[in-house]
Amino acid sequence: MMIPDVVRQMIRNEDGMELLGNCLGSVKILQETGRAKVDAVVLAQEGTDEPGFCSQLLFAYPDILIMGVTSDMA
């Protein structure tokens, strides 16, 4: 799943924020988070794996902000 359009537009409209891209898969997200030296990660969440992955992401990059979104956001 990709980032919902409403979140993408919110980031575009915010001063000082830039959407660097989309990654699929936890390994790729971990790699790109370190490579790009990001301040925040937006996770499009499906299923129940994400809490464990969020812990991994925070362990590797303790200073980042993680925001989770779902496709059924109202």
N, CA, C and O atoms as a Tripos MOL2 file, in Angstrom:
@<TRIPOS>MOLECULE
protein
  296   295    74     0     0
PROTEIN
NO_CHARGES

@<TRIPOS>ATOM
      1 N           0.8410   -1.1780    0.0000 N.3       1 MET1
      2 CA          0.0000    0.0000    0.0000 C.3       1 MET1
      3 C           0.8880    1.2430    0.0000 C.2       1 MET1
      4 O           1.9290    1.2730    0.6570 O.2       1 MET1
      5 N           0.4760    2.2430   -0.7250 N.am      2 MET2
      6 CA          1.2260    3.4920   -0.7900 C.3       2 MET2
      7 C           0.5920    4.5050    0.1680 C.2       2 MET2
      8 O          -0.4940    4.2750    0.7000 O.2       2 MET2
      9 N           1.2790    5.6140    0.3760 N.am      3 ILE3
     10 CA          0.7620    6.6550    1.2570 C.3       3 ILE3
     11 C          -0.5220    7.2160    0.6480 C.2       3 ILE3
     12 O          -0.5430    7.5530   -0.5360 O.2       3 ILE3
     13 N          -1.5900    7.3200    1.4390 N.am      4 PRO4
     14 CA         -2.8340    7.8940    0.9130 C.3       4 PRO4
     15 C          -2.6170    9.3150    0.3870 C.2       4 PRO4
     16 O          -1.7820   10.0590    0.9010 O.2       4 PRO4
     17 N          -3.3850    9.6750   -0.6470 N.am      5 ASP5
     18 CA         -3.2360   10.9860   -1.2800 C.3       5 ASP5
     19 C          -3.4070   12.1490   -0.3120 C.2       5 ASP5
     20 O          -2.7250   13.1640   -0.4460 O.2       5 ASP5
     21 N          -4.3030   12.0210    0.6580 N.am      6 VAL6
     22 CA         -4.5340   13.1080    1.6010 C.3       6 VAL6
     23 C          -3.2740   13.3920    2.4240 C.2       6 VAL6
     24 O          -2.9800   14.5530    2.7110 O.2       6 VAL6
     25 N          -2.5380   12.3700    2.8000 N.am      7 VAL7
     26 CA         -1.2920   12.5550    3.5640 C.3       7 VAL7
     27 C          -0.2150   13.1440    2.6630 C.2       7 VAL7
     28 O           0.5300   14.0330    3.0740 O.2       7 VAL7
     29 N          -0.1370   12.6510    1.4480 N.am      8 ARG8
     30 CA          0.8420   13.1730    0.4720 C.3       8 ARG8
     31 C           0.6100   14.6800    0.2620 C.2       8 ARG8
     32 O           1.5660   15.4550    0.2560 O.2       8 ARG8
     33 N          -0.6450   15.0920    0.0930 N.am      9 GLN9
     34 CA         -0.9660   16.5040   -0.1190 C.3       9 GLN9
     35 C          -0.6550   17.3300    1.1310 C.2       9 GLN9
     36 O          -0.1700   18.4560    1.0270 O.2       9 GLN9
     37 N          -0.9310   16.7760    2.2960 N.am     10 MET10
     38 CA         -0.6430   17.4710    3.5490 C.3      10 MET10
     39 C           0.8610   17.7640    3.6550 C.2      10 MET10
     40 O           1.2500   18.8600    4.0590 O.2      10 MET10
     41 N           1.6860   16.8130    3.3020 N.am     11 ILE11
     42 CA          3.1340   16.9990    3.3610 C.3      11 ILE11
     43 C           3.5750   18.0490    2.3480 C.2      11 ILE11
     44 O           4.4000   18.9060    2.6640 O.2      11 ILE11
     45 N           3.0360   17.9920    1.1390 N.am     12 ARG12
     46 CA          3.3820   18.9880    0.1080 C.3      12 ARG12
     47 C           3.0320   20.4100    0.5460 C.2      12 ARG12
     48 O           3.7620   21.3480    0.2250 O.2      12 ARG12
     49 N           1.9350   20.5840    1.2700 N.am     13 ASN13
     50 CA          1.4710   21.9110    1.6730 C.3      13 ASN13
     51 C           2.1960   22.4640    2.8910 C.2      13 ASN13
     52 O           2.0290   23.6390    3.2190 O.2      13 ASN13
     53 N           2.9800   21.6650    3.5530 N.am     14 GLU14
     54 CA          3.6330   22.0530    4.8000 C.3      14 GLU14
     55 C           5.0170   22.6410    4.5080 C.2      14 GLU14
     56 O           5.8340   22.0060    3.8400 O.2      14 GLU14
     57 N           5.2780   23.8450    5.0040 N.am     15 ASP15
     58 CA          6.6080   24.4420    4.8600 C.3      15 ASP15
     59 C           7.6300   23.6090    5.6180 C.2      15 ASP15
     60 O           7.3670   23.1620    6.7350 O.2      15 ASP15
     61 N           8.7630   23.4070    5.0330 N.am     16 GLY16
     62 CA          9.8410   22.6850    5.6950 C.3      16 GLY16
     63 C           9.7220   21.1700    5.6460 C.2      16 GLY16
     64 O          10.5360   20.4700    6.2480 O.2      16 GLY16
     65 N           8.7180   20.6500    4.9360 N.am     17 MET17
     66 CA          8.5630   19.1960    4.8040 C.3      17 MET17
     67 C           8.7010   18.8030    3.3350 C.2      17 MET17
     68 O           8.2940   19.5360    2.4330 O.2      17 MET17
     69 N           9.2780   17.6430    3.1270 N.am     18 GLU18
     70 CA          9.4600   17.1360    1.7730 C.3      18 GLU18
     71 C           9.2480   15.6320    1.7830 C.2      18 GLU18
     72 O           9.7740   14.9310    2.6480 O.2      18 GLU18
     73 N           8.4910   15.1430    0.8370 N.am     19 LEU19
     74 CA          8.2950   13.7110    0.6840 C.3      19 LEU19
     75 C           9.4210   13.1920   -0.1890 C.2      19 LEU19
     76 O           9.5300   13.5630   -1.3570 O.2      19 LEU19
     77 N          10.2640   12.3280    0.3790 N.am     20 LEU20
     78 CA         11.4280   11.8480   -0.3540 C.3      20 LEU20
     79 C          11.1260   10.6690   -1.2600 C.2      20 LEU20
     80 O          11.8380   10.4560   -2.2420 O.2      20 LEU20
     81 N          10.0920    9.8990   -0.9590 N.am     21 GLY21
     82 CA          9.7680    8.7650   -1.8110 C.3      21 GLY21
     83 C           8.9900    7.7130   -1.0600 C.2      21 GLY21
     84 O           8.5990    7.8930    0.0930 O.2      21 GLY21
     85 N           8.7790    6.6170   -1.7450 N.am     22 ASN22
     86 CA          8.0570    5.4820   -1.1840 C.3      22 ASN22
     87 C           8.9610    4.2660   -1.1660 C.2      22 ASN22
     88 O           9.7440    4.0600   -2.0930 O.2      22 ASN22
     89 N           8.8650    3.4670   -0.1340 N.am     23 CYS23
     90 CA          9.6080    2.2150   -0.0200 C.3      23 CYS23
     91 C           8.6280    1.1040    0.3120 C.2      23 CYS23
     92 O           7.6810    1.3020    1.0730 O.2      23 CYS23
     93 N           8.8590   -0.0380   -0.2510 N.am     24 LEU24
     94 CA          8.0660   -1.2100    0.0900 C.3      24 LEU24
     95 C           8.9660   -2.2290    0.7730 C.2      24 LEU24
     96 O          10.0440   -2.5490    0.2730 O.2      24 LEU24
     97 N           8.5250   -2.7300    1.9030 N.am     25 GLY25
     98 CA          9.2920   -3.7470    2.6230 C.3      25 GLY25
     99 C          10.1180   -3.1600    3.7440 C.2      25 GLY25
    100 O          10.7180   -2.0940    3.6070 O.2      25 GLY25
    101 N          10.1380   -3.8750    4.8560 N.am     26 SER26
    102 CA         10.8000   -3.3580    6.0480 C.3      26 SER26
    103 C          12.3040   -3.1680    5.8740 C.2      26 SER26
    104 O          12.8560   -2.1970    6.3910 O.2      26 SER26
    105 N          12.9750   -4.0570    5.1710 N.am     27 VAL27
    106 CA         14.4270   -3.9140    4.9790 C.3      27 VAL27
    107 C          14.7230   -2.6530    4.1840 C.2      27 VAL27
    108 O          15.6250   -1.8910    4.5340 O.2      27 VAL27
    109 N          13.9660   -2.4300    3.1140 N.am     28 LYS28
    110 CA         14.1780   -1.2440    2.2780 C.3      28 LYS28
    111 C          13.8890    0.0330    3.0710 C.2      28 LYS28
    112 O          14.6150    1.0200    2.9420 O.2      28 LYS28
    113 N          12.8440    0.0180    3.8800 N.am     29 ILE29
    114 CA         12.5210    1.1920    4.6920 C.3      29 ILE29
    115 C          13.6590    1.4870    5.6670 C.2      29 ILE29
    116 O          14.0600    2.6420    5.8130 O.2      29 ILE29
    117 N          14.1800    0.4690    6.3290 N.am     30 LEU30
    118 CA         15.3090    0.6640    7.2500 C.3      30 LEU30
    119 C          16.5240    1.2250    6.5310 C.2      30 LEU30
    120 O          17.1740    2.1380    7.0400 O.2      30 LEU30
    121 N          16.8430    0.6960    5.3590 N.am     31 GLN31
    122 CA         17.9970    1.1670    4.5880 C.3      31 GLN31
    123 C          17.8310    2.6250    4.1570 C.2      31 GLN31
    124 O          18.7310    3.4440    4.3400 O.2      31 GLN31
    125 N          16.6780    2.9350    3.5860 N.am     32 GLU32
    126 CA         16.4500    4.2790    3.0610 C.3      32 GLU32
    127 C          16.3230    5.3220    4.1630 C.2      32 GLU32
    128 O          16.7010    6.4760    3.9620 O.2      32 GLU32
    129 N          15.7990    4.9390    5.3170 N.am     33 THR33
    130 CA         15.7110    5.8580    6.4470 C.3      33 THR33
    131 C          17.1020    6.3090    6.8640 C.2      33 THR33
    132 O          17.3150    7.4910    7.1330 O.2      33 THR33
    133 N          18.0360    5.3950    6.9210 N.am     34 GLY34
    134 CA         19.4100    5.7440    7.2750 C.3      34 GLY34
    135 C          20.1200    6.5020    6.1730 C.2      34 GLY34
    136 O          20.8470    7.4600    6.4390 O.2      34 GLY34
    137 N          19.9130    6.0780    4.9370 N.am     35 ARG35
    138 CA         20.5880    6.7150    3.8100 C.3      35 ARG35
    139 C          20.1460    8.1680    3.6410 C.2      35 ARG35
    140 O          20.9740    9.0510    3.4150 O.2      35 ARG35
    141 N          18.8490    8.4100    3.7520 N.am     36 ALA36
    142 CA         18.3060    9.7510    3.5280 C.3      36 ALA36
    143 C          18.3930   10.6420    4.7610 C.2      36 ALA36
    144 O          18.1650   11.8490    4.6710 O.2      36 ALA36
    145 N          18.7210   10.0580    5.9140 N.am     37 LYS37
    146 CA         18.8050   10.8080    7.1710 C.3      37 LYS37
    147 C          17.5310   11.6220    7.4150 C.2      37 LYS37
    148 O          17.5810   12.8400    7.5850 O.2      37 LYS37
    149 N          16.4100   10.9380    7.4270 N.am     38 VAL38
    150 CA         15.1090   11.5890    7.5720 C.3      38 VAL38
    151 C          14.7940   11.9030    9.0260 C.2      38 VAL38
    152 O          15.3790   11.3250    9.9420 O.2      38 VAL38
    153 N          13.8720   12.8180    9.2200 N.am     39 ASP39
    154 CA         13.3900   13.1670   10.5540 C.3      39 ASP39
    155 C          12.1240   12.4030   10.9110 C.2      39 ASP39
    156 O          11.8280   12.2090   12.0900 O.2      39 ASP39
    157 N          11.3660   11.9620    9.8880 N.am     40 ALA40
    158 CA         10.0940   11.2830   10.1200 C.3      40 ALA40
    159 C           9.8590   10.2320    9.0420 C.2      40 ALA40
    160 O          10.3420   10.3470    7.9160 O.2      40 ALA40
    161 N           9.1090    9.2130    9.4190 N.am     41 VAL41
    162 CA          8.7050    8.1570    8.5000 C.3      41 VAL41
    163 C           7.1900    8.0120    8.6080 C.2      41 VAL41
    164 O           6.6400    7.9230    9.7050 O.2      41 VAL41
    165 N           6.5240    7.9900    7.4520 N.am     42 VAL42
    166 CA          5.0840    7.7580    7.4200 C.3      42 VAL42
    167 C           4.8840    6.3340    6.9350 C.2      42 VAL42
    168 O           5.2700    5.9920    5.8170 O.2      42 VAL42
    169 N           4.2790    5.5000    7.7780 N.am     43 LEU43
    170 CA          4.0400    4.1030    7.4210 C.3      43 LEU43
    171 C           2.5790    3.9100    7.0510 C.2      43 LEU43
    172 O           1.6800    4.2170    7.8340 O.2      43 LEU43
    173 N           2.3570    3.4030    5.8640 N.am     44 ALA44
    174 CA          1.0120    3.0120    5.4570 C.3      44 ALA44
    175 C           0.8170    1.6080    6.0080 C.2      44 ALA44
    176 O           1.4270    0.6560    5.5200 O.2      44 ALA44
    177 N          -0.0250    1.4770    7.0150 N.am     45 GLN45
    178 CA         -0.1220    0.2400    7.7780 C.3      45 GLN45
    179 C          -1.2080   -0.6850    7.2690 C.2      45 GLN45
    180 O          -2.3370   -0.2750    6.9990 O.2      45 GLN45
    181 N          -0.8310   -1.9410    7.1470 N.am     46 GLU46
    182 CA         -1.7570   -3.0240    6.8320 C.3      46 GLU46
    183 C          -1.3980   -4.1980    7.7240 C.2      46 GLU46
    184 O          -0.2180   -4.4730    7.9420 O.2      46 GLU46
    185 N          -2.3870   -4.8830    8.2340 N.am     47 GLY47
    186 CA         -2.1070   -6.0690    9.0360 C.3      47 GLY47
    187 C          -1.6010   -5.7290   10.4200 C.2      47 GLY47
    188 O          -1.7810   -4.6100   10.9000 O.2      47 GLY47
    189 N          -0.9630   -6.7050   11.0650 N.am     48 THR48
    190 CA         -0.5420   -6.5280   12.4530 C.3      48 THR48
    191 C           0.9660   -6.5690   12.6440 C.2      48 THR48
    192 O           1.4190   -6.5800   13.7890 O.2      48 THR48
    193 N           1.7750   -6.5920   11.5760 N.am     49 ASP49
    194 CA          3.2360   -6.6550   11.6970 C.3      49 ASP49
    195 C           3.8480   -5.3330   12.1510 C.2      49 ASP49
    196 O           4.9320   -5.3240   12.7330 O.2      49 ASP49
    197 N           3.1790   -4.2350   11.8960 N.am     50 GLU50
    198 CA          3.7780   -2.9290   12.0530 C.3      50 GLU50
    199 C           4.2840   -2.6130   13.4530 C.2      50 GLU50
    200 O           5.3590   -2.0220   13.5650 O.2      50 GLU50
    201 N           3.5780   -2.9690   14.5390 N.am     51 PRO51
    202 CA          4.1510   -2.6310   15.8480 C.3      51 PRO51
    203 C           5.5600   -3.1890   16.0490 C.2      51 PRO51
    204 O           6.4150   -2.5070   16.6130 O.2      51 PRO51
    205 N           5.8120   -4.4090   15.5990 N.am     52 GLY52
    206 CA          7.1530   -4.9730   15.6980 C.3      52 GLY52
    207 C           8.1410   -4.2360   14.8230 C.2      52 GLY52
    208 O           9.2870   -4.0250   15.2200 O.2      52 GLY52
    209 N           7.7130   -3.8430   13.6410 N.am     53 PHE53
    210 CA          8.5940   -3.1050   12.7400 C.3      53 PHE53
    211 C           8.8820   -1.7170   13.2830 C.2      53 PHE53
    212 O          10.0080   -1.2330   13.1680 O.2      53 PHE53
    213 N           7.8920   -1.0710   13.8680 N.am     54 CYS54
    214 CA          8.1150    0.2510   14.4690 C.3      54 CYS54
    215 C           9.1830    0.1790   15.5530 C.2      54 CYS54
    216 O          10.0130    1.0800   15.6730 O.2      54 CYS54
    217 N           9.1620   -0.8760   16.3300 N.am     55 SER55
    218 CA         10.1930   -1.0640   17.3610 C.3      55 SER55
    219 C          11.5690   -1.2020   16.7370 C.2      55 SER55
    220 O          12.5350   -0.6270   17.2380 O.2      55 SER55
    221 N          11.6710   -1.9530   15.6530 N.am     56 GLN56
    222 CA         12.9500   -2.1020   14.9460 C.3      56 GLN56
    223 C          13.4300   -0.7590   14.4080 C.2      56 GLN56
    224 O          14.6030   -0.4070   14.5320 O.2      56 GLN56
    225 N          12.5050   -0.0200   13.8100 N.am     57 LEU57
    226 CA         12.8420    1.2750   13.2250 C.3      57 LEU57
    227 C          13.3230    2.2460   14.2960 C.2      57 LEU57
    228 O          14.3130    2.9500   14.1020 O.2      57 LEU57
    229 N          12.6170    2.2820   15.4320 N.am     58 LEU58
    230 CA         13.0270    3.1670   16.5270 C.3      58 LEU58
    231 C          14.3280    2.7250   17.1820 C.2      58 LEU58
    232 O          15.0990    3.5590   17.6570 O.2      58 LEU58
    233 N          14.5780    1.4230   17.2110 N.am     59 PHE59
    234 CA         15.8420    0.9300   17.7620 C.3      59 PHE59
    235 C          17.0030    1.4000   16.8940 C.2      59 PHE59
    236 O          18.0370    1.8320   17.4040 O.2      59 PHE59
    237 N          16.8230    1.3110   15.5680 N.am     60 ALA60
    238 CA         17.8840    1.7180   14.6440 C.3      60 ALA60
    239 C          18.0360    3.2370   14.5690 C.2      60 ALA60
    240 O          19.1470    3.7480   14.4230 O.2      60 ALA60
    241 N          16.9080    3.9610   14.6700 N.am     61 TYR61
    242 CA         16.9070    5.4200   14.5240 C.3      61 TYR61
    243 C          16.0550    6.0310   15.6360 C.2      61 TYR61
    244 O          14.9130    6.4180   15.3860 O.2      61 TYR61
    245 N          16.5820    6.1240   16.8510 N.am     62 PRO62
    246 CA         15.7670    6.5220   18.0060 C.3      62 PRO62
    247 C          15.2290    7.9500   17.9680 C.2      62 PRO62
    248 O          14.3290    8.2790   18.7410 O.2      62 PRO62
    249 N          15.7480    8.7960   17.1040 N.am     63 ASP63
    250 CA         15.3180   10.1950   17.0840 C.3      63 ASP63
    251 C          14.2630   10.5010   16.0210 C.2      63 ASP63
    252 O          13.8450   11.6520   15.8940 O.2      63 ASP63
    253 N          13.8200    9.4930   15.2500 N.am     64 ILE64
    254 CA         12.8360    9.7910   14.2150 C.3      64 ILE64
    255 C          11.4140    9.7520   14.7620 C.2      64 ILE64
    256 O          11.1390    9.1430   15.7960 O.2      64 ILE64
    257 N          10.5300   10.4140   14.0440 N.am     65 LEU65
    258 CA          9.1080   10.3950   14.3350 C.3      65 LEU65
    259 C           8.4710    9.3980   13.3710 C.2      65 LEU65
    260 O           8.7600    9.4160   12.1740 O.2      65 LEU65
    261 N           7.6020    8.5280   13.8900 N.am     66 ILE66
    262 CA          6.9000    7.5610   13.0380 C.3      66 ILE66
    263 C           5.4150    7.8870   13.0760 C.2      66 ILE66
    264 O           4.8070    7.9840   14.1420 O.2      66 ILE66
    265 N           4.8450    8.0540   11.8870 N.am     67 MET67
    266 CA          3.4080    8.2960   11.7730 C.3      67 MET67
    267 C           2.8060    7.1500   10.9800 C.2      67 MET67
    268 O           3.2710    6.8470    9.8810 O.2      67 MET67
    269 N           1.7870    6.5120   11.5160 N.am     68 GLY68
    270 CA          1.1180    5.4210   10.8310 C.3      68 GLY68
    271 C          -0.2110    5.8690   10.2570 C.2      68 GLY68
    272 O          -0.9870    6.5420   10.9340 O.2      68 GLY68
    273 N          -0.4790    5.4990    9.0130 N.am     69 VAL69
    274 CA         -1.7580    5.8240    8.3620 C.3      69 VAL69
    275 C          -2.3250    4.5430    7.7670 C.2      69 VAL69
    276 O          -1.5970    3.5970    7.4670 O.2      69 VAL69
    277 N          -3.6400    4.5410    7.6070 N.am     70 THR70
    278 CA         -4.3030    3.3950    6.9690 C.3      70 THR70
    279 C          -5.1040    3.9020    5.7790 C.2      70 THR70
    280 O          -5.4300    5.0860    5.6960 O.2      70 THR70
    281 N          -5.4140    3.0030    4.8670 N.am     71 SER71
    282 CA         -6.1490    3.3890    3.6700 C.3      71 SER71
    283 C          -7.5910    3.7410    3.9790 C.2      71 SER71
    284 O          -8.2630    4.3660    3.1590 O.2      71 SER71
    285 N          -8.0770    3.3520    5.1480 N.am     72 ASP72
    286 CA         -9.4630    3.6570    5.4920 C.3      72 ASP72
    287 C          -9.5840    4.8800    6.4080 C.2      72 ASP72
    288 O         -10.5460    5.0020    7.1660 O.2      72 ASP72
    289 N          -8.6000    5.7830    6.3300 N.am     73 MET73
    290 CA         -8.6410    7.0050    7.1310 C.3      73 MET73
    291 C          -9.8790    7.8120    6.7500 C.2      73 MET73
    292 O         -10.1800    7.9750    5.5670 O.2      73 MET73
    293 N         -10.5820    8.3090    7.7410 N.am     74 ALA74
    294 CA        -11.7790    9.1100    7.4550 C.3      74 ALA74
    295 C         -11.4830   10.5840    7.6170 C.2      74 ALA74
    296 O         -12.3670   11.4170    7.4190 O.2      74 ALA74
@<TRIPOS>BOND
     1     1     2 1
     2     2     3 1
     3     3     4 2
     4     3     5 am
     5     5     6 1
     6     6     7 1
     7     7     8 2
     8     7     9 am
     9     9    10 1
    10    10    11 1
    11    11    12 2
    12    11    13 am
    13    13    14 1
    14    14    15 1
    15    15    16 2
    16    15    17 am
    17    17    18 1
    18    18    19 1
    19    19    20 2
    20    19    21 am
    21    21    22 1
    22    22    23 1
    23    23    24 2
    24    23    25 am
    25    25    26 1
    26    26    27 1
    27    27    28 2
    28    27    29 am
    29    29    30 1
    30    30    31 1
    31    31    32 2
    32    31    33 am
    33    33    34 1
    34    34    35 1
    35    35    36 2
    36    35    37 am
    37    37    38 1
    38    38    39 1
    39    39    40 2
    40    39    41 am
    41    41    42 1
    42    42    43 1
    43    43    44 2
    44    43    45 am
    45    45    46 1
    46    46    47 1
    47    47    48 2
    48    47    49 am
    49    49    50 1
    50    50    51 1
    51    51    52 2
    52    51    53 am
    53    53    54 1
    54    54    55 1
    55    55    56 2
    56    55    57 am
    57    57    58 1
    58    58    59 1
    59    59    60 2
    60    59    61 am
    61    61    62 1
    62    62    63 1
    63    63    64 2
    64    63    65 am
    65    65    66 1
    66    66    67 1
    67    67    68 2
    68    67    69 am
    69    69    70 1
    70    70    71 1
    71    71    72 2
    72    71    73 am
    73    73    74 1
    74    74    75 1
    75    75    76 2
    76    75    77 am
    77    77    78 1
    78    78    79 1
    79    79    80 2
    80    79    81 am
    81    81    82 1
    82    82    83 1
    83    83    84 2
    84    83    85 am
    85    85    86 1
    86    86    87 1
    87    87    88 2
    88    87    89 am
    89    89    90 1
    90    90    91 1
    91    91    92 2
    92    91    93 am
    93    93    94 1
    94    94    95 1
    95    95    96 2
    96    95    97 am
    97    97    98 1
    98    98    99 1
    99    99   100 2
   100    99   101 am
   101   101   102 1
   102   102   103 1
   103   103   104 2
   104   103   105 am
   105   105   106 1
   106   106   107 1
   107   107   108 2
   108   107   109 am
   109   109   110 1
   110   110   111 1
   111   111   112 2
   112   111   113 am
   113   113   114 1
   114   114   115 1
   115   115   116 2
   116   115   117 am
   117   117   118 1
   118   118   119 1
   119   119   120 2
   120   119   121 am
   121   121   122 1
   122   122   123 1
   123   123   124 2
   124   123   125 am
   125   125   126 1
   126   126   127 1
   127   127   128 2
   128   127   129 am
   129   129   130 1
   130   130   131 1
   131   131   132 2
   132   131   133 am
   133   133   134 1
   134   134   135 1
   135   135   136 2
   136   135   137 am
   137   137   138 1
   138   138   139 1
   139   139   140 2
   140   139   141 am
   141   141   142 1
   142   142   143 1
   143   143   144 2
   144   143   145 am
   145   145   146 1
   146   146   147 1
   147   147   148 2
   148   147   149 am
   149   149   150 1
   150   150   151 1
   151   151   152 2
   152   151   153 am
   153   153   154 1
   154   154   155 1
   155   155   156 2
   156   155   157 am
   157   157   158 1
   158   158   159 1
   159   159   160 2
   160   159   161 am
   161   161   162 1
   162   162   163 1
   163   163   164 2
   164   163   165 am
   165   165   166 1
   166   166   167 1
   167   167   168 2
   168   167   169 am
   169   169   170 1
   170   170   171 1
   171   171   172 2
   172   171   173 am
   173   173   174 1
   174   174   175 1
   175   175   176 2
   176   175   177 am
   177   177   178 1
   178   178   179 1
   179   179   180 2
   180   179   181 am
   181   181   182 1
   182   182   183 1
   183   183   184 2
   184   183   185 am
   185   185   186 1
   186   186   187 1
   187   187   188 2
   188   187   189 am
   189   189   190 1
   190   190   191 1
   191   191   192 2
   192   191   193 am
   193   193   194 1
   194   194   195 1
   195   195   196 2
   196   195   197 am
   197   197   198 1
   198   198   199 1
   199   199   200 2
   200   199   201 am
   201   201   202 1
   202   202   203 1
   203   203   204 2
   204   203   205 am
   205   205   206 1
   206   206   207 1
   207   207   208 2
   208   207   209 am
   209   209   210 1
   210   210   211 1
   211   211   212 2
   212   211   213 am
   213   213   214 1
   214   214   215 1
   215   215   216 2
   216   215   217 am
   217   217   218 1
   218   218   219 1
   219   219   220 2
   220   219   221 am
   221   221   222 1
   222   222   223 1
   223   223   224 2
   224   223   225 am
   225   225   226 1
   226   226   227 1
   227   227   228 2
   228   227   229 am
   229   229   230 1
   230   230   231 1
   231   231   232 2
   232   231   233 am
   233   233   234 1
   234   234   235 1
   235   235   236 2
   236   235   237 am
   237   237   238 1
   238   238   239 1
   239   239   240 2
   240   239   241 am
   241   241   242 1
   242   242   243 1
   243   243   244 2
   244   243   245 am
   245   245   246 1
   246   246   247 1
   247   247   248 2
   248   247   249 am
   249   249   250 1
   250   250   251 1
   251   251   252 2
   252   251   253 am
   253   253   254 1
   254   254   255 1
   255   255   256 2
   256   255   257 am
   257   257   258 1
   258   258   259 1
   259   259   260 2
   260   259   261 am
   261   261   262 1
   262   262   263 1
   263   263   264 2
   264   263   265 am
   265   265   266 1
   266   266   267 1
   267   267   268 2
   268   267   269 am
   269   269   270 1
   270   270   271 1
   271   271   272 2
   272   271   273 am
   273   273   274 1
   274   274   275 1
   275   275   276 2
   276   275   277 am
   277   277   278 1
   278   278   279 1
   279   279   280 2
   280   279   281 am
   281   281   282 1
   282   282   283 1
   283   283   284 2
   284   283   285 am
   285   285   286 1
   286   286   287 1
   287   287   288 2
   288   287   289 am
   289   289   290 1
   290   290   291 1
   291   291   292 2
   292   291   293 am
   293   293   294 1
   294   294   295 1
   295   295   296 2
@<TRIPOS>SUBSTRUCTURE
     1 MET1         2 RESIDUE 1 A MET
     2 MET2         6 RESIDUE 1 A MET
     3 ILE3        10 RESIDUE 1 A ILE
     4 PRO4        14 RESIDUE 1 A PRO
     5 ASP5        18 RESIDUE 1 A ASP
     6 VAL6        22 RESIDUE 1 A VAL
     7 VAL7        26 RESIDUE 1 A VAL
     8 ARG8        30 RESIDUE 1 A ARG
     9 GLN9        34 RESIDUE 1 A GLN
    10 MET10       38 RESIDUE 1 A MET
    11 ILE11       42 RESIDUE 1 A ILE
    12 ARG12       46 RESIDUE 1 A ARG
    13 ASN13       50 RESIDUE 1 A ASN
    14 GLU14       54 RESIDUE 1 A GLU
    15 ASP15       58 RESIDUE 1 A ASP
    16 GLY16       62 RESIDUE 1 A GLY
    17 MET17       66 RESIDUE 1 A MET
    18 GLU18       70 RESIDUE 1 A GLU
    19 LEU19       74 RESIDUE 1 A LEU
    20 LEU20       78 RESIDUE 1 A LEU
    21 GLY21       82 RESIDUE 1 A GLY
    22 ASN22       86 RESIDUE 1 A ASN
    23 CYS23       90 RESIDUE 1 A CYS
    24 LEU24       94 RESIDUE 1 A LEU
    25 GLY25       98 RESIDUE 1 A GLY
    26 SER26      102 RESIDUE 1 A SER
    27 VAL27      106 RESIDUE 1 A VAL
    28 LYS28      110 RESIDUE 1 A LYS
    29 ILE29      114 RESIDUE 1 A ILE
    30 LEU30      118 RESIDUE 1 A LEU
    31 GLN31      122 RESIDUE 1 A GLN
    32 GLU32      126 RESIDUE 1 A GLU
    33 THR33      130 RESIDUE 1 A THR
    34 GLY34      134 RESIDUE 1 A GLY
    35 ARG35      138 RESIDUE 1 A ARG
    36 ALA36      142 RESIDUE 1 A ALA
    37 LYS37      146 RESIDUE 1 A LYS
    38 VAL38      150 RESIDUE 1 A VAL
    39 ASP39      154 RESIDUE 1 A ASP
    40 ALA40      158 RESIDUE 1 A ALA
    41 VAL41      162 RESIDUE 1 A VAL
    42 VAL42      166 RESIDUE 1 A VAL
    43 LEU43      170 RESIDUE 1 A LEU
    44 ALA44      174 RESIDUE 1 A ALA
    45 GLN45      178 RESIDUE 1 A GLN
    46 GLU46      182 RESIDUE 1 A GLU
    47 GLY47      186 RESIDUE 1 A GLY
    48 THR48      190 RESIDUE 1 A THR
    49 ASP49      194 RESIDUE 1 A ASP
    50 GLU50      198 RESIDUE 1 A GLU
    51 PRO51      202 RESIDUE 1 A PRO
    52 GLY52      206 RESIDUE 1 A GLY
    53 PHE53      210 RESIDUE 1 A PHE
    54 CYS54      214 RESIDUE 1 A CYS
    55 SER55      218 RESIDUE 1 A SER
    56 GLN56      222 RESIDUE 1 A GLN
    57 LEU57      226 RESIDUE 1 A LEU
    58 LEU58      230 RESIDUE 1 A LEU
    59 PHE59      234 RESIDUE 1 A PHE
    60 ALA60      238 RESIDUE 1 A ALA
    61 TYR61      242 RESIDUE 1 A TYR
    62 PRO62      246 RESIDUE 1 A PRO
    63 ASP63      250 RESIDUE 1 A ASP
    64 ILE64      254 RESIDUE 1 A ILE
    65 LEU65      258 RESIDUE 1 A LEU
    66 ILE66      262 RESIDUE 1 A ILE
    67 MET67      266 RESIDUE 1 A MET
    68 GLY68      270 RESIDUE 1 A GLY
    69 VAL69      274 RESIDUE 1 A VAL
    70 THR70      278 RESIDUE 1 A THR
    71 SER71      282 RESIDUE 1 A SER
    72 ASP72      286 RESIDUE 1 A ASP
    73 MET73      290 RESIDUE 1 A MET
    74 ALA74      294 RESIDUE 1 A ALA
